[in-house]
């Protein structure tokens, strides 16, 4: 191939591997033409063995069936593709042992890096990461057990935006669908959503006692919790849900109980999954820039120069949240841009 292209084997290697040294455009074209003429296909396994790294990024998420994580995984895959990488996805189903299984499997494959969305990273998983000396970036959540670089959104501030907005509609108070007893108290987005709700209520001089309800993150279990909350003797006038999936389940419960939303019950969620715009009524929620977060995570896990040294705070990249106002809160429908 080098003879056909009229260059050295080293230059051919630089073209095939896109580095580590630059190649003049005319020379690159000759090498690519030779590759095409000879029908050459690089042996990725051999390359991985030589470099001790593959073109793979491992992505571990709790549950791709939940729309938020499915959309996040898609964003990571798109960002990785832009960098010439492929993504391996593992679902933990919120089970610590399964998280350790995927950590061992992906790191054993010598992935280029690992992006971890961990619900509650345990000590065994943290030790596994340390043992492999792996490039790991935490995404969406930042468990206390590990101090690697993290990419998150402003969960606390976003929740405050949503609750303040509901209170501005004149409701006596806002209740909250939080997580479950297993939800970590620190480093978990839902915990921050609940704390944001508490702070917004405190700012308004309102009590939160008896107004926080435990609910799993998925719409099906949240629907059952919603039936109980909305059927009780003290039905809340407004509810902030820690996830959009919870809000979708709550809206279903309200519809089944013939409770008008937003006339009798105002609802807001968090995540702005695509379905939020199609619920009945459309869901007011908090959005984060998942595409930008995914791109940052991929960049950080691949580029040593972008990884941040220093304190835990300095190793945290926080993206802003924004309120997306629709009609479930009581606002009028905003016309779509033409």
Rosetta blueprint (number, residue, H / E / L):
1 X L
2 X H
3 X H
4 X H
5 X H
6 X L
7 X L
8 X L
9 X H
10 X H
11 X H
12 X H
13 X H
14 X H
15 X H
16 X H
17 X L
18 X L
19 X L
20 X L
21 X L
22 X L
23 X L
24 X L
25 X H
26 X H
27 X H
28 X H
29 X H
30 X H
31 X H
32 X H
33 X H
34 X H
35 X H
36 X H
37 X H
38 X H
39 X L
40 X L
41 X L
42 X L
43 X L
44 X H
45 X H
46 X H
47 X H
48 X H
49 X H
50 X H
51 X H
52 X L
53 X L
54 X L
55 X L
56 X E
57 X E
58 X E
59 X E
60 X E
61 X E
62 X L
63 X L
64 X L
65 X L
66 X L
67 X H
68 X H
69 X H
70 X H
71 X H
72 X H
73 X H
74 X H
75 X H
76 X H
77 X H
78 X H
79 X H
80 X H
81 X H
82 X H
83 X L
84 X L
85 X L
86 X E
87 X E
88 X E
89 X E
90 X E
91 X E
92 X L
93 X L
94 X L
95 X L
96 X H
97 X H
98 X H
99 X H
100 X H
101 X H
102 X H
103 X H
104 X H
105 X H
106 X H
107 X H
108 X H
109 X L
110 X L
111 X L
112 X L
113 X E
114 X E
115 X E
116 X E
117 X L
118 X L
119 X L
120 X L
121 X L
122 X L
123 X H
124 X H
125 X H
126 X H
127 X H
128 X H
129 X H
130 X H
131 X H
132 X H
133 X L
134 X L
135 X L
136 X E
137 X E
138 X E
139 X E
140 X L
141 X L
142 X L
143 X L
144 X L
145 X L
146 X L
147 X L
148 X L
149 X L
150 X E
151 X E
152 X E
153 X E
154 X L
155 X H
156 X H
157 X H
158 X H
159 X H
160 X H
161 X H
162 X H
163 X H
164 X H
165 X H
166 X H
167 X H
168 X H
169 X L
170 X L
171 X L
172 X L
173 X L
174 X L
175 X E
176 X E
177 X E
178 X L
179 X L
180 X L
181 X L
182 X L
183 X L
184 X L
185 X L
186 X L
187 X L
188 X L
189 X H
190 X H
191 X H
192 X H
193 X H
194 X H
195 X H
196 X H
197 X H
198 X H
199 X H
200 X H
201 X H
202 X H
203 X H
204 X L
205 X L
206 X L
207 X L
208 X L
209 X L
210 X L
211 X L
212 X E
213 X E
214 X L
215 X L
216 X L
217 X L
218 X L
219 X H
220 X H
221 X H
222 X H
223 X H
224 X H
225 X H
226 X H
227 X H
228 X H
229 X H
230 X H
231 X H
232 X L
233 X L
234 X L
235 X L
236 X L
237 X L
238 X E
239 X E
240 X E
241 X E
242 X L
243 X L
244 X H
245 X H
246 X H
247 X H
248 X H
249 X H
250 X H
251 X H
252 X H
253 X H
254 X H
255 X H
256 X H
257 X L
258 X L
259 X L
260 X L
261 X L
262 X L
263 X L
264 X L
265 X L
266 X E
267 X E
268 X E
269 X L
270 X L
271 X E
272 X L
273 X L
274 X H
275 X H
276 X H
277 X H
278 X H
279 X L
280 X L
281 X L
282 X L
283 X L
284 X E
285 X E
286 X E
287 X E
288 X E
289 X L
290 X H
291 X H
292 X H
293 X H
294 X H
295 X H
296 X H
297 X H
298 X H
299 X H
300 X H
301 X H
302 X H
303 X L
304 X H
305 X H
306 X H
307 X L
308 X L
309 X L
310 X L
311 X L
312 X L
313 X L
314 X L
315 X L
316 X E
317 X E
318 X E
319 X E
320 X L
321 X E
322 X E
323 X E
324 X E
325 X L
326 X L
327 X L
328 X L
329 X L
330 X L
331 X L
332 X L
333 X L
334 X L
335 X L
336 X L
337 X L
338 X L
